[in-house]
């Protein structure tokens, strides 16, 4: 009986370790999605600024760049928060 409960505890420990690792990988994928989206928005904003002379499109381009920077900051903050929670 002792051998069975010991192996069950060990299996449970492995399961917990793997669950934390899966969550860390998911967190990294989410950060990469934030970065990818921020880069796409910044690229779109830069294209609007570079190729168009309309004041509305120039303003839209700058807004996209600022929003992309904010999105990047939010993504990094979220990543760090989740990693801190996982370390507890």
Phi and psi restraints in degrees (value plus and minus 20) as a CYANA .aco file:
   2 UNK   PHI     -85.0   -45.0
   2 UNK   PSI     -58.2   -18.2
   3 UNK   PHI     -84.6   -44.6
   3 UNK   PSI     -59.3   -19.3
   4 UNK   PHI     -87.3   -47.3
   4 UNK   PSI     -65.6   -25.6
   5 UNK   PHI     -87.6   -47.6
   5 UNK   PSI     -53.7   -13.7
   6 UNK   PHI     -85.9   -45.9
   6 UNK   PSI     -62.6   -22.6
   7 UNK   PHI     -90.1   -50.1
   7 UNK   PSI     -53.0   -13.0
   8 UNK   PHI     -87.4   -47.4
   8 UNK   PSI     -59.4   -19.4
   9 UNK   PHI     -85.1   -45.1
   9 UNK   PSI     -60.6   -20.6
  10 UNK   PHI     -85.8   -45.8
  10 UNK   PSI     -61.6   -21.6
  11 UNK   PHI     -84.3   -44.3
  11 UNK   PSI     -59.8   -19.8
  12 UNK   PHI     -83.6   -43.6
  12 UNK   PSI     -60.3   -20.3
  13 UNK   PHI     -83.4   -43.4
  13 UNK   PSI     -64.1   -24.1
  14 UNK   PHI     -82.0   -42.0
  14 UNK   PSI     -61.3   -21.3
  15 UNK   PHI     -81.9   -41.9
  15 UNK   PSI     -61.8   -21.8
  16 UNK   PHI     -85.9   -45.9
  16 UNK   PSI     -62.1   -22.1
  17 UNK   PHI     -82.3   -42.3
  17 UNK   PSI     -64.4   -24.4
  18 UNK   PHI     -86.0   -46.0
  18 UNK   PSI     -55.8   -15.8
  19 UNK   PHI     -84.7   -44.7
  19 UNK   PSI     -60.5   -20.5
  20 UNK   PHI     -85.5   -45.5
  20 UNK   PSI     -61.8   -21.8
  21 UNK   PHI     -84.2   -44.2
  21 UNK   PSI     -60.2   -20.2
  22 UNK   PHI     -83.3   -43.3
  22 UNK   PSI     -59.8   -19.8
  23 UNK   PHI     -87.1   -47.1
  23 UNK   PSI     -58.6   -18.6
  24 UNK   PHI     -83.8   -43.8
  24 UNK   PSI     -61.8   -21.8
  25 UNK   PHI     -85.7   -45.7
  25 UNK   PSI     -59.3   -19.3
  26 UNK   PHI     -84.2   -44.2
  26 UNK   PSI     -58.1   -18.1
  27 UNK   PHI     -83.6   -43.6
  27 UNK   PSI     -61.1   -21.1
  28 UNK   PHI     -85.2   -45.2
  28 UNK   PSI     -60.1   -20.1
  29 UNK   PHI     -83.3   -43.3
  29 UNK   PSI     -58.4   -18.4
  30 UNK   PHI     -85.5   -45.5
  30 UNK   PSI     -61.2   -21.2
  31 UNK   PHI     -80.7   -40.7
  31 UNK   PSI     -63.5   -23.5
  32 UNK   PHI     -83.1   -43.1
  32 UNK   PSI     -54.6   -14.6
  33 UNK   PHI     -86.4   -46.4
  33 UNK   PSI     -60.5   -20.5
  34 UNK   PHI     -81.4   -41.4
  34 UNK   PSI     -65.2   -25.2
  35 UNK   PHI     -83.1   -43.1
  35 UNK   PSI     -64.8   -24.8
  36 UNK   PHI     -81.1   -41.1
  36 UNK   PSI     -63.2   -23.2
  37 UNK   PHI     -87.4   -47.4
  37 UNK   PSI     -61.4   -21.4
  38 UNK   PHI     -82.8   -42.8
  38 UNK   PSI     -61.8   -21.8
  39 UNK   PHI     -84.0   -44.0
  39 UNK   PSI     -60.4   -20.4
  40 UNK   PHI     -85.1   -45.1
  40 UNK   PSI     -61.7   -21.7
  41 UNK   PHI     -87.0   -47.0
  41 UNK   PSI     -61.4   -21.4
  42 UNK   PHI     -84.8   -44.8
  42 UNK   PSI     -59.8   -19.8
  43 UNK   PHI     -83.8   -43.8
  43 UNK   PSI     -61.8   -21.8
  44 UNK   PHI     -83.5   -43.5
  44 UNK   PSI     -61.9   -21.9
  45 UNK   PHI     -84.2   -44.2
  45 UNK   PSI     -61.8   -21.8
  46 UNK   PHI     -84.5   -44.5
  46 UNK   PSI     -58.1   -18.1
  47 UNK   PHI     -84.8   -44.8
  47 UNK   PSI     -61.5   -21.5
  48 UNK   PHI     -82.8   -42.8
  48 UNK   PSI     -61.2   -21.2
  49 UNK   PHI     -87.9   -47.9
  49 UNK   PSI     -61.2   -21.2
  50 UNK   PHI     -94.6   -54.6
  50 UNK   PSI     -60.4   -20.4
  51 UNK   PHI    -119.5   -79.5
  51 UNK   PSI     -31.3     8.7
  52 UNK   PHI    -143.6  -103.6
  52 UNK   PSI     129.2   169.2
  53 UNK   PHI    -127.5   -87.5
  53 UNK   PSI     -26.4    13.6
  54 UNK   PHI     -86.0   -46.0
  54 UNK   PSI     115.9   155.9
  55 UNK   PHI     -85.2   -45.2
  55 UNK   PSI     -52.6   -12.6
  56 UNK   PHI     -85.7   -45.7
  56 UNK   PSI     -63.2   -23.2
  57 UNK   PHI     -91.1   -51.1
  57 UNK   PSI     -54.6   -14.6
  58 UNK   PHI     -83.9   -43.9
  58 UNK   PSI     -64.4   -24.4
  59 UNK   PHI     -83.0   -43.0
  59 UNK   PSI     -61.0   -21.0
  60 UNK   PHI     -82.5   -42.5
  60 UNK   PSI     -59.3   -19.3
  61 UNK   PHI     -82.5   -42.5
  61 UNK   PSI     -65.6   -25.6
  62 UNK   PHI     -86.5   -46.5
  62 UNK   PSI     -56.9   -16.9
  63 UNK   PHI     -83.3   -43.3
  63 UNK   PSI     -62.0   -22.0
  64 UNK   PHI     -81.7   -41.7
  64 UNK   PSI     -59.9   -19.9
  65 UNK   PHI     -85.6   -45.6
  65 UNK   PSI     -64.0   -24.0
  66 UNK   PHI     -84.7   -44.7
  66 UNK   PSI     -63.7   -23.7
  67 UNK   PHI     -83.7   -43.7
  67 UNK   PSI     -56.9   -16.9
  68 UNK   PHI     -85.5   -45.5
  68 UNK   PSI     -58.4   -18.4
  69 UNK   PHI     -85.1   -45.1
  69 UNK   PSI     -61.6   -21.6
  70 UNK   PHI     -82.9   -42.9
  70 UNK   PSI     -60.4   -20.4
  71 UNK   PHI     -83.5   -43.5
  71 UNK   PSI     -60.1   -20.1
  72 UNK   PHI     -83.9   -43.9
  72 UNK   PSI     -62.3   -22.3
  73 UNK   PHI     -84.0   -44.0
  73 UNK   PSI     -62.8   -22.8
  74 UNK   PHI     -83.0   -43.0
  74 UNK   PSI     -62.4   -22.4
  75 UNK   PHI     -82.3   -42.3
  75 UNK   PSI     -63.1   -23.1
  76 UNK   PHI     -87.4   -47.4
  76 UNK   PSI     -61.6   -21.6
  77 UNK   PHI     -83.3   -43.3
  77 UNK   PSI     -62.1   -22.1
  78 UNK   PHI     -84.6   -44.6
  78 UNK   PSI     -62.6   -22.6
  79 UNK   PHI     -79.2   -39.2
  79 UNK   PSI     -67.6   -27.6
  80 UNK   PHI     -85.2   -45.2
  80 UNK   PSI     -58.6   -18.6
  81 UNK   PHI     -82.1   -42.1
  81 UNK   PSI     -67.6   -27.6
  82 UNK   PHI     -85.0   -45.0
  82 UNK   PSI     -59.9   -19.9
  83 UNK   PHI     -84.1   -44.1
  83 UNK   PSI     -58.8   -18.8
  84 UNK   PHI     -84.6   -44.6
  84 UNK   PSI     -58.6   -18.6
  85 UNK   PHI     -86.5   -46.5
  85 UNK   PSI     -55.6   -15.6
  86 UNK   PHI     -92.0   -52.0
  86 UNK   PSI     -47.8    -7.8
  87 UNK   PHI     -95.1   -55.1
  87 UNK   PSI     -36.0     4.0
